[in-house]
Amino acid sequence: MTQTEARLNRKGVPSWGTLTGRWLTIAVALLPLLVFMGVFFFAPLLDVFVASFQDNNGAFSLLNYADVFKEPILTAMRTSLGLALCSALASAIPGAILAFLIESRGTDRMRQIIASISGVLANTGGVPLAFMFIAALGAEGSATSALKFMGIDIYGAGFSLYTFSGLVVVYSYFQIPLMVIVFSPAIHGLRREWNEAAKTLGANGAQFWRHIGIPLLFPSFLSAFLLLFASAFSAYATARAMTNGTIALVPLLIGNLLDGNVIFDEVNLAKALAVAMVVVTLVAMVPYLIIQRRAERWQR
């Protein structure tokens, strides 16, 4: 070690050797994660991207992406986007209200319990979730029978669990808890001092929320809404179990193309659809990350 490095060390400034060793330690610690992501995420994603530009013989082709803008794929894309938008809207508002009530009225113990329950519910999906709703809100389900006993015939009024509106209801089961998990930290970040300062300046509760609370929470709400949109847009197992492919959705269409259930030997078209889904998800997730980062800065 030179005399200059020794003086810098005495002043608390790390030397080049110390920085190199620190970065090397971080790199070694992250190596298993990087290898895992490379094998199970980046390599398959690259393979899907390359194959989406190939025909069945392996030659370069743009026909797969041309087919994306044709029927029935175009209808499936519109339906998937509409389902993601409607389910996100139907879940974001009640989820935000529930998160506000929990953070403003609940105790620390209650917050911990609801956070644990929300974590379980947000990760519930597929066949178990479909079975739960069929048993409850199916044509002969327990909740349907109870409502019919009280004189409310939801199926007679036009509701069906196996339609677009039924999927919105089912998606809300795991979307609302996800909203509670994502939005609760933003509400928790509202400092009590801000409310007290507003009251000191003569503002009432409504004025505080209109001029301070809602503007501060809106970026977090918007980012959480985008997360719900991306989650609903990419959901597959629940929609497949509920509708058995009767509703045109992009994830279900990809599954049909891969197993040859509808169109034989169109694997590369399915990969082009997967790339289109990745693009749509990125369009939703990139603003989510940007808005979330800015929201965290504003609440510090």
C-alpha positions in Angstrom: 0.0 0.0 0.0 1.4 3.4 -1.0 1.6 6.4 1.4 -1.2 8.1 -0.4 -3.5 5.1 0.0 -2.6 4.9 3.6 -3.5 8.6 4.2 -6.8 8.1 2.4 -7.6 5.1 4.6 -6.8 7.1 7.7 -9.3 9.7 6.5 -12.0 7.1 6.0 -11.9 7.0 2.2 -11.7 3.4 0.8 -8.8 2.5 -1.3 -9.0 0.9 -4.8 -8.2 -2.5 -3.4 -11.0 -2.2 -0.8 -13.5 -1.2 -3.5 -12.4 -4.0 -5.8 -12.7 -6.6 -3.0 -16.2 -5.2 -2.1 -17.4 -5.4 -5.7 -15.9 -8.9 -6.0 -17.8 -10.0 -2.9 -21.0 -8.6 -4.3 -20.5 -10.3 -7.7 -19.8 -13.7 -6.0 -22.9 -13.3 -3.9 -25.1 -12.5 -6.9 -23.6 -15.2 -9.1 -26.1 -17.9 -8.2 -29.0 -15.5 -8.9 -27.5 -14.4 -12.2 -27.0 -18.0 -13.3 -30.5 -18.9 -12.4 -32.0 -15.9 -14.2 -29.8 -16.6 -17.2 -30.8 -20.2 -17.5 -34.5 -19.9 -16.7 -35.4 -16.4 -17.8 -33.0 -14.6 -20.3 -32.1 -17.7 -22.3 -35.7 -18.8 -22.9 -36.7 -15.2 -23.6 -34.0 -14.9 -26.2 -35.0 -18.2 -27.8 -38.7 -17.1 -28.0 -37.6 -13.8 -29.5 -35.4 -15.4 -32.2 -37.9 -18.1 -33.0 -40.7 -15.6 -33.4 -38.9 -14.3 -36.5 -38.7 -17.7 -38.1 -41.1 -19.9 -40.1 -41.5 -23.6 -39.6 -38.4 -24.3 -41.7 -36.2 -22.0 -39.6 -36.0 -19.2 -42.3 -36.3 -15.6 -41.4 -39.9 -14.4 -41.7 -42.2 -11.6 -40.5 -45.4 -13.6 -41.3 -45.8 -14.5 -37.6 -46.1 -10.8 -36.6 -48.3 -10.1 -39.6 -50.7 -12.8 -38.3 -50.8 -11.1 -34.9 -52.9 -8.3 -36.5 -55.4 -10.7 -38.1 -58.4 -12.5 -36.7 -58.9 -14.3 -34.4 -55.7 -13.1 -32.7 -56.7 -9.4 -32.9 -60.0 -10.2 -31.1 -58.1 -12.2 -28.5 -55.7 -9.2 -27.9 -58.6 -6.8 -27.5 -60.4 -9.1 -25.1 -57.2 -9.6 -23.0 -56.6 -5.9 -22.8 -60.2 -5.2 -21.9 -60.2 -7.9 -19.3 -57.0 -6.6 -17.8 -58.3 -3.0 -17.7 -61.7 -3.9 -16.2 -60.3 -6.2 -13.6 -57.6 -3.6 -12.6 -60.3 -0.9 -12.3 -62.6 -3.2 -10.4 -59.8 -4.2 -7.9 -57.8 -1.0 -7.6 -60.5 1.2 -6.0 -61.8 -1.3 -3.4 -58.3 -2.5 -2.7 -57.1 1.1 -2.1 -60.1 1.8 0.2 -59.4 -1.4 2.2 -55.7 -0.5 2.5 -56.6 3.0 3.8 -59.0 1.6 6.4 -56.4 -0.9 7.5 -53.6 1.6 7.8 -55.7 4.4 9.4 -58.0 2.3 11.7 -56.2 -1.0 12.3 -53.7 -1.9 14.9 -50.2 -3.2 14.2 -51.3 -6.8 14.9 -54.3 -6.4 12.5 -52.0 -5.1 9.8 -49.7 -8.1 10.2 -52.6 -10.5 10.0 -54.2 -8.9 7.0 -50.8 -8.6 5.2 -50.3 -12.4 5.7 -53.8 -13.2 4.5 -53.4 -10.9 1.5 -50.1 -12.6 0.6 -51.8 -16.0 0.5 -54.9 -14.8 -1.4 -52.8 -12.8 -3.9 -51.0 -16.0 -4.9 -54.1 -18.2 -5.2 -55.2 -19.1 -8.7 -55.6 -21.8 -11.3 -57.8 -24.8 -10.8 -58.2 -24.4 -7.0 -59.5 -20.8 -7.4 -61.8 -21.9 -10.3 -63.2 -24.7 -8.2 -63.9 -22.4 -5.3 -65.9 -19.9 -7.4 -67.8 -22.7 -9.3 -68.7 -24.2 -5.9 -69.8 -20.8 -4.7 -71.1 -18.8 -7.7 -71.7 -21.5 -10.2 -75.2 -22.2 -11.5 -75.8 -24.5 -8.6 -73.3 -23.0 -6.2 -73.9 -22.4 -2.5 -73.9 -18.6 -2.8 -76.1 -18.7 -5.9 -78.6 -20.9 -4.1 -78.6 -18.7 -1.0 -79.2 -15.6 -3.2 -82.0 -17.4 -5.1 -83.6 -18.4 -1.7 -83.7 -14.7 -0.9 -85.3 -13.9 -4.2 -82.2 -12.8 -6.1 -81.6 -14.9 -9.2 -78.2 -13.6 -10.6 -78.2 -16.1 -13.5 -81.7 -15.1 -14.4 -80.5 -11.5 -14.5 -77.9 -12.4 -17.0 -74.8 -13.0 -14.9 -72.7 -16.0 -15.7 -69.4 -17.1 -14.0 -68.1 -18.4 -17.3 -68.2 -15.1 -19.2 -66.1 -11.9 -19.4 -67.9 -10.4 -16.3 -67.4 -13.7 -14.4 -63.7 -13.6 -15.1 -63.6 -10.0 -13.7 -65.2 -11.2 -10.5 -62.8 -14.2 -10.2 -59.7 -12.0 -10.9 -60.8 -9.6 -8.2 -60.2 -12.4 -5.7 -56.5 -12.2 -6.0 -56.2 -8.6 -7.5 -57.7 -6.9 -4.4 -55.3 -8.5 -1.9 -52.5 -7.6 -4.3 -53.6 -4.0 -4.3 -53.7 -4.0 -0.5 -50.1 -5.3 -0.4 -48.8 -2.8 -2.9 -50.7 0.3 -1.8 -50.5 -0.1 2.0 -46.9 1.2 2.2 -47.9 4.4 0.3 -50.6 5.1 2.8 -48.4 4.2 5.7 -45.8 6.7 4.3 -48.3 9.6 4.8 -46.8 11.4 7.9 -49.1 12.5 10.6 -47.2 15.8 10.8 -48.5 16.8 7.4 -52.1 16.5 8.5 -51.3 18.4 11.7 -49.5 21.1 9.8 -52.5 21.4 7.4 -54.9 21.7 10.4 -52.7 24.4 11.9 -52.9 26.4 8.7 -56.7 26.2 8.9 -57.4 23.3 6.5 -60.1 20.7 7.3 -60.0 17.0 6.5 -61.4 17.3 3.0 -59.0 20.1 2.1 -56.1 18.0 3.3 -57.0 15.0 1.2 -57.8 17.2 -1.9 -54.6 19.2 -1.8 -52.1 17.0 0.0 -53.2 13.4 0.6 -54.6 12.5 -2.8 -51.9 14.2 -4.9 -49.2 12.3 -2.8 -51.0 9.0 -3.1 -52.1 9.2 -6.8 -48.7 8.2 -8.2 -48.6 5.1 -6.0 -52.2 4.3 -6.9 -51.4 4.6 -10.6 -48.3 2.4 -10.3 -50.3 -0.2 -8.4 -53.0 0.0 -11.1 -50.5 -0.7 -13.8 -49.2 -3.7 -11.8 -52.7 -5.1 -11.5 -53.2 -4.6 -15.3 -50.0 -6.5 -16.0 -51.0 -9.3 -13.6 -54.4 -9.7 -15.1 -53.2 -9.5 -18.7 -50.7 -12.4 -18.2 -53.0 -14.7 -16.1 -53.5 -18.1 -17.8 -54.4 -20.9 -15.4 -57.4 -19.3 -13.9 -58.9 -18.3 -17.2 -58.2 -21.7 -18.7 -59.8 -23.5 -15.8 -62.9 -21.2 -15.7 -63.7 -20.9 -19.4 -62.0 -24.0 -21.0 -61.0 -21.7 -24.0 -64.5 -20.4 -24.7 -63.3 -16.8 -24.3 -60.7 -15.5 -26.7 -57.7 -14.5 -24.6 -54.1 -14.3 -25.8 -52.6 -16.6 -23.1 -55.2 -19.2 -23.9 -54.6 -18.8 -27.6 -50.8 -19.3 -27.0 -51.6 -22.5 -25.1 -53.8 -23.8 -27.9 -51.1 -23.0 -30.5 -48.4 -24.8 -28.5 -50.4 -28.0 -28.0 -51.8 -28.0 -31.5 -55.4 -28.0 -30.1 -56.7 -25.5 -32.7 -53.9 -24.9 -35.3 -51.3 -27.6 -36.0 -47.6 -26.7 -36.2 -47.8 -23.0 -35.3 -45.3 -22.9 -32.4 -43.5 -19.9 -33.8 -46.7 -18.0 -34.1 -47.3 -18.7 -30.4 -43.8 -17.3 -29.7 -44.6 -14.1 -31.6 -47.7 -13.8 -29.5 -45.6 -14.3 -26.4 -43.3 -11.5 -27.5 -46.3 -9.2 -28.1 -47.4 -10.0 -24.5 -44.0 -9.2 -23.2 -44.1 -5.8 -25.0 -47.5 -5.0 -23.6 -46.3 -6.0 -20.1 -43.2 -3.9 -20.4 -45.4 -0.9 -21.5 -47.3 -1.3 -18.3 -44.4 -2.2 -16.0 -41.8 0.4 -17.0 -44.1 3.4 -16.1 -44.9 1.4 -12.9 -41.3 1.3 -11.9 -40.7 4.9 -12.8 -43.8 6.2 -10.9 -43.1 4.0 -7.9 -39.5 5.3 -7.6 -40.7 9.0 -7.8 -43.5 8.3 -5.3 -41.0 6.9 -2.8 -38.8 10.1 -3.2 -41.8 12.3 -2.6 -42.8 10.5 0.6 -39.4 10.7 2.2 
